[in-house]
Amino acid sequence: MYHSKILGLGKYVPENVVTNEDLSKLMTTNDEWIQERTGIKERRHIKKGDGNSTAEMGFKAAKQAIERSEIDKKDIDLIVFATLSPDYYFPGCGVQIQEKLGIDTCPALDVRNQCSGFVYGISVADQFIKTGMYKNVLVIGSENHSGGLDMTDRSRHVSVIFGDGAGAAVLSRSNDDSKILSTHLHSEGKFIDELSLRGPSTEYWVPEIIADNPQEDIPYYPKMNGQLVFKNAIVRFSEVINEGLQHNNLTKEDIDMFIPHQANLRISQYIQQKFQLKDEQVYNNIQKYGNTTAASIPIALTEAWEDGLIQRGDLVVLAAFGSGFTWGSVIIRW
């Protein structure tokens, strides 16, 4: 059986910085309230006219990852694109990336697993490489949250959390000890409505939404049961990290770098304390980007690598939890 490794990483975030103070001018909130509950100080939002979209940001991150991998873009055998905010209802963003990269033909697969989308995407890529079907797989996580947020008091507990951005990784066949050791995926659909956006969809088309729903219950804005999500997240994060470690006969003492999905700084800090990890063993950047959902782990992973915090031979653990509920982990020997 083959193994896969991460050959190149890339990221892109819009230039437009939106601070907590900026949001306080749009809704009843303040910097202290947001930081205390989420750890977020600022986030990036697409600005009208800047040319960005979910696919465009994904393309920019992918281009950087391919350049750093030092392979030709035409050697990409598969594109896996994770997002909850595609440019089109259909088709998905994967085919847009194929076109933007100028690849004549290439299979493109779209993943709709929200916060755990990149982890699911890495797992899909890893399996295709392990079976020998593909050699080089491009995995992208990209989100344009700002285009669909309700910037009023009605949704202030949700809208202050999210930001825009993209991250990407090129996975390739590994012939050495640098490889993805294992991936672990889960879901629990009974919590589907606790963190969701129900329309527009075949159930809620736009005219029906406007006609049939009162202002306080608009299904095309995201809704979240924050306390329930938090309680489930800290349990599932711990479980899926331990699952990955045990599968590879490793312990928490073997972890060199832990990169969690950037959902809430309080969740990351709780997991850090539970696994007795030092500050330098955990990478968080939610303070400056907010929650970028499928893009959060690849952005953080790219920055940690750029900053020299990940070295060859390190054990790197990725873990995510989010809407669905879905969650997962990736155990990597760098």
Residue, then its C-alpha position, 0 to 999 in steps of 0.5 A: m500500500y502507498h502512503s501520502k504526504i503533504l508536499g505543498l501548502g498555501k493560503y489566502v485571506p482578503e485584505n479587508v480587516v473587520t475588527n470587533e469595534d467595526l461590528s459594534k457599529l452594526m449591532t449591539t456588541n463590543d470587543e470585550w464581549i466577543q473576545e471573552r466568549t470566542g477569543i476573536k479580535e478581528r476577521r477578514h471579509i471580502k470587500k465588494g469589488d475586490g474580485n474575491s469569491t469562494a472559488e477565487m480565494g481557493f484558486k489563490a491558495a491552491k496556486q501557492a500550494i502547487e508552486r511550493s510543492e514543485i510539481d506541475k499543475k497538470d500533474i494534479d490527478l484530483i481536486v477536492f474542494a471543501t466549502l459550505s459557501p460555494d459560488y454556485y448552488f451547483p456546480g461545486c467549486g471544484v470544477q471552477i478550480q480546474e478551469k482556473l488552473g487551466i487543467d484540461t480535464c481532471p476529476a473534481l470532488d466537492v465536500r460539504n462537511q462544513c467545519s470538518g470539511f478539510v479533514y474529510g477532504i484530506s482523508v478522501a485524498d489520502q485514500f485515493i493515494k493509498t489505493g494507487m489510483y492517484k498520485n497527486v491530489l489538491v485539497i482546498g478549503s475556502e469560505n465566503h461567510s461574510g456574503g451570507l451573515d445577518m449583521t443585526d442584533r438578531s444574529r449577533h451571537v453567530s455573525v461575530i464569529f465568522g471570517d473569509g479565507a482559503g487554504a490548500a494542500v497538495l498531497s502526493r505519494s510518499n516513499d519515506d517516513s514523512k506521511i499521513l499515518s491515519t485519518h478518523l471520521h465521524s458524524e451524528g446527524k441527530f444534531i443537524d438543526e443545532l448548527s445549520l443554514r436551511g435555505p436557499s434549498t429545494e425546501y426553502w427557495v428564496p421567494e418562499i422564504i420571503a413570503d412564509n417566514p417572519q423576520e425572527d426566523i429566516p432560514y437563509y441565515p445560519k443559526m447555532n445553539g452555541q452552548l450545545v455545540f461547545k459541550n459536544a465539541i470538547v467531548r468529540f475533539s478529545e475522543v477523535i484525537n485519542e482515537g488517532l493516537q491509539h490507532n498508531n500506538l502513540t500517546k499525547e506526549d508524542i504530539d509536537m504540534f496540534i492544529p485544531h479547527q479554529a471554532n472558538l479559542r475557549i475550545s482550543q484552550y480546553i483541549q490544550q489543558k486536557f492533553q497537557l500541551k504547552d503553548e508552543q505545541v498548539y497553533n491558534n490564529i482565530q484571534k485574527y481570522g475568526n472561524t473560517t470553517a473549512a479553511s481554518i485548518p489549512i490556513a493555520l497549518t500553512e502559517a505554522w509551517e511558514d513560521g518554522l513551527i513544524q519540522r521534519g519528523d514532527l508528529v502533527v495532529l489535526a482535529a475538527f468538529g462542526s455542523g452535522f455534527t461531524w468531526g475527525s482527526v488526521i495524524i501526520r508524521w511530517 
